[in-house]
Amino acid sequence: MSLPDMPHVYRQLLDAVDVGIHIIDMEGRSVIYNRKMSEIEDMDKAEVLKKNVMEIFMFQSEEESRLLQALRRGAAHKNEKQTYFNFKGQEITTINDTFPLVSEGKRIGAVEIAKDITKLERISRENAREKREAGFTFDQIIGQSPVLREVVHHAERAARTSSSVLIYGETGTGKELFAQSIHNAGTRAPNPFVSQNCAALPDSLIEGMLFGSVKGAFTGSSNHPGLFEQAEGGTLLLDEINSLSAPLQAKLLRAIQEKSIRRIGDVKDRPVDVRLIATMNEDPAAAMRENRLREDLYYRLSVVSIIVPPLRQRRQDIPVLTEHFIEKYNARFQLQVPSVTEDVAEIFSAYDWPGNVRELEHLIEGAMNLIYREEPIDYTHLPLHIRTKFSEERPILTAPEVSISTVTAKPLKTYLEEAERNYIHAMLEKNNQHVTKTAAELGVSRQSLQYRIKRLRF
């Protein structure tokens, strides 16, 4: 069967899939050009079909077209990036599978299956050009809880050297704040601080961003320094390091061990002097156990390990963080919100904050968007999921029934203290004397419950 004889139903199926498909015959003419490929390359089918590849794209020679190389030489390429220009001069970047089509032992054409990464490539270039200034320092880390101050002191000591650092903490705990503070407190502070989220881009782009490329490494490539070279003399922060594939983790390990990198398509190594800081939002032990993090890379990165505590483990910092964020958004929104109500403060203290400090900041920002006057943030300004949680879970304190026939006269203060003592005692018994859990159910802070226990002389 020749390519033009492909049944119409197959052509309909090709138009339905969400990848670009471009098929050429033995003359190099386009015979199949599906809907998705038309969108990727911004060309109508009429502008492409029955035309030679060299008429459609701005290639200097057939050597630059993987599709023609598959046709002429039978060369196959799997999951490779290609940057090229259509006849309108528009730059396109795709990840392609390109291979010859064979029927009854004879080559009858070639096909290219493409995924569009043009926008991602543009973003990656912008990120690669960006030398981010590390704006945070240790004195901007808010909170005086013992668990936080211990981590800060640990990080301050780490800032004196150039050893690799692994920072582990849940999402929203402020890992990059610690990374920037370490950079600014060390001797590398005058030099670049470069940051990259490893989960934001596919491996095919991350590798080029980290290590750079040389002209001719792939179609449309140029001499391009990677993030290691851009961070020369300074610090490279790799966020969510565990999202890298195993092969990329191996290349990263080699770069760290040998203090050198090799650009994609190059034959020589380039020495680099970079301090590496990596962050993770999951337990490294679990990541290694589930093969998302190489053990040898972990041990190389974790020369210094810093564990940033979640907000629920440093509840005493919530009031000062709340005050800080209110001041921040007062200035931004030109408001004069004084504080939160006592009821909201107790909710803040009892809430588990799965999104940590970032969630607290976003909550306060959202609440202040609802305020028109100089009023405190109250229960009605909180997001629905928190109001729902605390309307359902906070216990309603009701006084025990009092029978007129059996009541014994006693001062009201004494009666209320006894009722409070009995209720708190019962709740502690229910929670196996777990003060934090009991405080959450009572809707008070842990410190407030401890004060009441001491006052009532348990």
C-alpha positions in Angstrom: 0.0 0.0 0.0 1.3 3.5 -0.9 0.9 6.4 1.5 -1.7 8.3 -0.6 -3.9 5.2 -0.4 -4.4 5.5 3.4 -8.2 5.1 4.1 -10.1 8.2 5.0 -11.1 6.8 8.4 -7.4 6.6 9.4 -7.0 10.2 8.5 -9.9 11.1 10.8 -8.3 9.2 13.6 -5.0 11.0 13.1 -6.8 14.3 13.3 -8.4 13.3 16.7 -5.1 12.5 18.5 -3.4 15.2 20.7 0.1 14.9 19.2 1.3 16.4 15.9 1.8 13.9 13.1 3.6 14.7 9.8 4.2 12.0 7.2 6.2 12.3 4.0 6.5 10.0 1.0 9.7 8.9 -0.8 9.9 12.2 -2.7 9.9 14.2 0.6 6.4 15.5 -0.1 3.9 15.8 2.8 1.0 13.3 2.5 -0.3 13.4 6.1 -0.4 16.5 8.2 -2.9 16.2 11.1 -4.9 18.9 12.9 -2.5 19.0 16.0 0.6 19.5 13.8 -1.2 22.3 12.0 -1.8 24.0 15.4 1.8 23.5 16.6 3.4 24.9 13.4 0.7 27.5 12.7 0.3 26.4 9.1 -2.9 25.2 7.2 -2.9 21.8 5.7 -3.3 23.4 2.2 0.1 25.2 2.8 1.8 21.9 3.6 0.2 18.9 1.8 1.9 17.8 -1.5 4.8 20.1 -0.8 8.4 19.1 -0.2 9.7 19.6 3.4 12.4 22.0 2.1 9.6 24.3 0.7 7.8 24.4 4.0 10.6 25.0 6.5 13.5 27.3 6.6 16.3 24.6 6.7 19.7 25.5 5.2 20.1 21.9 4.0 18.4 18.5 4.2 20.8 17.6 7.0 18.9 19.9 9.4 15.6 18.0 8.9 15.3 14.9 11.0 12.3 13.9 8.9 14.4 13.9 5.7 17.2 12.1 7.5 14.8 9.4 8.5 13.6 9.2 4.9 17.1 9.2 3.2 19.1 7.3 5.8 16.6 5.4 7.8 17.7 7.3 10.9 15.4 7.1 13.9 15.3 9.6 16.7 13.4 9.0 20.0 12.2 11.8 22.3 14.6 14.4 21.0 14.2 18.2 21.0 14.1 20.1 17.7 14.0 23.9 17.2 13.2 25.1 13.6 11.4 27.8 11.6 8.4 27.4 9.4 8.2 29.3 6.1 6.6 32.3 7.9 9.8 32.7 10.0 8.1 31.5 13.2 10.3 29.6 15.6 8.9 26.2 16.8 10.3 23.8 19.4 9.1 20.3 19.8 9.9 17.0 21.3 9.9 14.5 18.5 9.9 10.8 17.7 11.1 10.5 14.0 11.5 7.3 12.1 11.2 5.7 8.6 8.0 3.9 7.5 8.7 0.5 6.1 6.3 -1.8 4.2 7.2 -5.4 3.0 10.9 -4.6 3.7 10.9 -1.4 1.7 11.1 2.2 2.9 8.0 4.0 1.8 8.2 7.3 3.7 8.9 8.8 7.1 6.9 10.1 10.0 7.4 12.6 12.8 5.3 12.6 16.0 5.7 15.9 17.9 4.8 17.4 21.2 4.7 21.2 21.4 7.1 22.8 23.9 7.5 26.2 22.1 6.1 28.1 25.1 8.1 26.1 27.6 11.3 26.7 25.7 10.7 30.4 25.7 10.1 30.3 29.4 13.2 28.3 30.0 15.3 30.8 28.0 13.9 33.6 30.0 14.7 31.7 33.2 18.2 30.9 32.0 18.9 34.6 31.4 17.6 35.6 34.8 20.1 36.0 37.6 17.9 36.0 40.6 19.0 38.2 43.4 18.8 36.5 46.8 16.8 39.0 48.7 16.2 37.3 52.0 18.5 37.1 55.1 18.3 35.3 58.3 17.0 38.3 60.2 13.9 38.2 58.0 12.9 34.7 59.1 9.9 35.5 61.4 9.4 33.5 64.6 10.9 32.9 68.0 9.7 29.3 68.6 12.6 27.1 69.9 12.2 24.7 67.0 12.5 27.4 64.4 15.4 29.2 66.1 17.3 25.9 66.3 17.0 25.5 62.5 18.0 29.1 61.9 21.2 28.6 64.0 22.0 25.4 62.2 21.6 27.2 58.8 23.7 30.1 59.9 26.6 27.8 60.8 26.2 26.1 57.4 26.5 29.5 55.6 30.2 29.7 56.7 31.3 26.9 54.2 30.6 25.9 50.6 29.3 22.4 51.3 26.2 21.2 49.5 23.0 21.7 51.5 19.7 19.7 51.3 16.7 21.5 52.7 13.6 19.4 53.4 10.3 20.8 54.4 6.6 20.7 53.5 5.2 22.9 50.8 4.9 26.5 52.0 7.4 26.3 54.9 9.9 28.7 53.4 12.7 26.5 52.1 13.9 29.1 49.5 13.9 31.8 52.2 16.5 29.6 54.0 18.4 29.0 50.8 18.7 32.7 50.0 19.7 33.5 53.6 22.5 30.9 53.5 23.8 32.4 50.3 23.6 36.0 51.6 25.4 35.0 54.9 28.3 33.4 53.2 31.4 34.5 51.2 29.5 33.8 47.9 27.0 36.6 48.6 28.4 39.0 46.0 28.1 36.4 43.3 25.1 35.0 41.4 22.2 33.2 43.1 20.4 31.1 40.5 17.2 29.2 41.2 15.4 26.5 39.2 12.3 24.4 40.0 13.1 21.0 38.6 9.5 20.0 38.5 8.5 22.9 36.2 10.0 21.6 33.0 10.4 18.3 31.3 13.8 16.4 31.4 14.4 17.3 27.7 14.6 21.0 28.7 16.0 20.7 32.2 19.2 19.0 31.0 20.0 21.8 28.5 19.2 24.4 31.2 21.4 22.8 33.8 24.4 22.0 31.6 24.0 24.2 28.5 24.5 23.2 24.9 26.8 23.9 22.0 25.9 24.8 18.4 24.9 21.7 16.4 23.9 19.6 19.5 20.4 19.5 18.0 18.6 21.3 15.2 18.5 25.0 16.0 20.8 24.8 19.0 23.4 27.4 19.8 26.2 27.9 22.3 24.3 28.4 25.5 25.7 28.3 29.0 23.7 26.3 31.5 22.7 27.2 35.1 25.9 25.8 36.5 28.0 28.2 34.4 25.6 31.1 35.1 26.0 30.5 38.9 29.8 30.4 38.7 31.2 31.5 42.0 27.8 31.7 43.6 24.9 29.4 44.5 22.7 27.2 42.4 19.3 26.3 44.1 17.6 23.3 42.6 14.0 23.1 44.0 12.2 19.7 44.1 15.4 17.8 43.2 13.5 14.5 43.5 11.4 15.3 40.4 14.5 14.8 38.2 14.7 11.5 36.3 17.3 8.9 37.4 19.6 9.5 34.4 19.6 13.3 35.1 20.2 12.6 38.8 23.3 10.6 37.7 24.6 13.4 35.5 24.0 15.9 38.4 25.9 13.6 40.8 28.8 13.5 38.3 28.9 17.3 38.0 29.0 17.7 41.8 31.7 15.0 42.3 34.0 16.2 39.5 33.1 20.0 39.9 32.8 20.1 36.1 30.0 19.9 33.5 29.8 19.0 29.9 27.4 20.9 27.6 25.0 18.9 25.5 26.8 18.1 22.2 30.2 19.1 23.6 33.3 16.9 23.9 35.1 18.7 26.7 34.4 19.3 30.3 34.2 22.8 31.8 35.2 23.4 35.4 32.6 25.1 37.6 32.8 26.5 41.1 29.2 26.5 42.4 27.6 25.8 45.8 24.6 23.6 45.4 21.5 23.9 47.5 18.7 21.4 46.9 15.2 21.3 48.3 12.6 18.6 48.7 9.0 18.7 49.9 8.9 15.1 50.8 10.8 12.9 53.2 14.1 11.9 51.6 13.9 8.4 53.1 10.6 7.8 51.4 11.9 9.3 48.1 14.8 6.9 48.1 12.7 3.9 49.2 10.4 4.6 46.2 13.3 5.2 43.8 12.6 8.9 43.2 15.9 9.9 44.7 19.2 8.2 44.2 20.9 7.3 47.4 24.4 8.3 46.2 23.0 11.7 45.2 21.2 12.1 48.5 24.5 11.5 50.5 26.4 13.9 48.2 23.8 16.6 48.6 23.1 16.2 52.3 26.5 17.1 53.6 24.4 19.6 55.5 20.7 18.7 56.1 18.2 21.3 57.2 14.6 20.4 58.1 12.3 23.3 58.1 9.5 22.7 60.6 5.8 22.9 59.5 3.7 25.7 61.0 1.7 23.3 63.2 5.0 22.5 65.0 5.7 26.2 65.7 2.2 27.4 66.6 3.6 30.1 69.0 4.9 31.9 65.8 1.4 32.2 64.3 0.5 35.5 66.1 3.7 37.3 65.0 3.4 35.9 61.5 -0.2 37.1 61.4 0.8 40.6 62.5 3.6 40.6 59.9 1.2 39.7 57.0 -1.4 42.2 58.1 1.2 44.9 58.1 2.4 43.8 54.6 -1.1 43.9 53.1 -2.2 47.0 54.9 0.7 48.8 53.1 -0.2 47.1 49.8 -3.9 47.6 49.9 -3.8 51.0 51.7 -5.9 49.6 54.6 -5.6 50.0 58.4 -6.7 46.5 59.6 -5.6 46.4 63.2 -5.5 42.6 63.9 -7.6 39.5 64.0 -10.4 38.9 66.5 -9.8 36.7 69.5 -12.1 34.0 67.9 -10.0 34.0 64.7 -6.7 33.9 66.7 -8.0 30.8 68.5 -8.9 29.2 65.1 -5.5 30.1 63.7 -3.9 28.4 66.7 -6.0 25.3 66.4 -5.8 24.9 62.6 -3.2 22.4 61.2 -2.1 24.6 58.3 -1.4 22.0 55.6 -0.1 24.8 53.4 2.0 26.2 56.2 3.2 29.8 56.2 2.3 30.3 52.6 -1.3 29.3 53.4 -1.4 31.7 56.3 -0.2 34.5 54.1 -2.7 33.8 51.3 -5.5 33.5 53.9 -4.8 36.9 55.3 -4.4 38.4 51.9 -7.8 36.9 50.9 -9.5 38.1 54.1 -8.2 41.6 53.6 -9.7 41.7 50.1 -13.1 41.5 51.8 -12.6 44.3 54.2 -13.8 47.9 53.5 -13.2 49.6 56.8 -10.7 49.7 59.6 -12.0 46.5 61.2 -10.2 43.4 62.4 -10.3 40.1 60.4 -13.2 38.2 61.9 -14.8 34.7 61.4 -16.8 35.9 58.4 -13.7 36.9 56.5 -12.2 33.4 56.6 -12.4 31.0 53.6 -15.3 28.6 53.5 -13.3 25.4 54.1 -12.0 26.8 57.5 -15.4 28.1 58.6 -17.0 24.8 57.7 -14.3 22.8 59.6 -14.6 24.8 62.8 -18.4 25.1 62.7 -18.5 21.3 62.6 -15.6 20.4 64.9 -15.5 23.0 67.6 -17.3 21.7 70.7 -20.1 23.8 72.1 -19.5 24.4 75.8 -22.9 24.0 77.6 -23.3 24.1 81.3 -24.7 21.0 82.9 -28.4 21.0 83.8 -29.2 22.3 87.3 -32.1 20.9 89.3 -33.7 23.5 91.6 -34.6 20.8 94.1 -31.0 19.6 94.5 -29.0 22.7 93.9 -26.4 23.6 96.6 -25.7 27.3 96.9 -22.1 28.2 96.0 -20.5 31.3 94.5 -20.9 31.5 90.7 -17.2 31.7 90.2 -16.7 28.4 92.1 -19.4 26.7 90.1 -17.9 27.9 86.7 -14.4 26.8 87.7 -15.7 23.3 88.7 -17.6 23.0 85.4 -14.6 24.1 83.4 -12.3 21.7 85.4 -14.6 18.8 84.9 -15.1 19.5 81.1 -11.3 19.9 80.5 -10.6 16.8 82.5 -13.1 14.8 80.5 -11.7 16.0 77.2 -8.1 15.2 78.3 -9.3 11.7 79.2 -10.9 11.3 75.8 -7.6 12.3 74.0 -5.4 10.2 76.3 -3.9 13.3 77.9 -2.8 14.7 74.6 -2.7 18.4 75.2 -2.3 19.6 71.6 -5.1 17.4 70.3 -7.4 18.4 73.2 -6.6 22.1 72.6 -7.6 21.8 69.0 -10.9 20.2 69.9 -11.6 22.8 72.5 -10.8 25.6 70.0 -8.1 27.1 72.1 -4.4 27.4 71.7 -2.1 24.8 73.4 -0.6 27.5 75.5 -4.1 28.6 76.6 -5.0 25.1 77.6 -1.8 24.6 79.6 -2.5 27.9 81.4 -6.0 26.7 82.3 -4.7 23.3 83.5 -2.2 25.1 85.8 -4.8 27.6 87.0 -7.4 24.9 87.8 -4.7 22.8 89.6 -5.1 19.5 87.7 
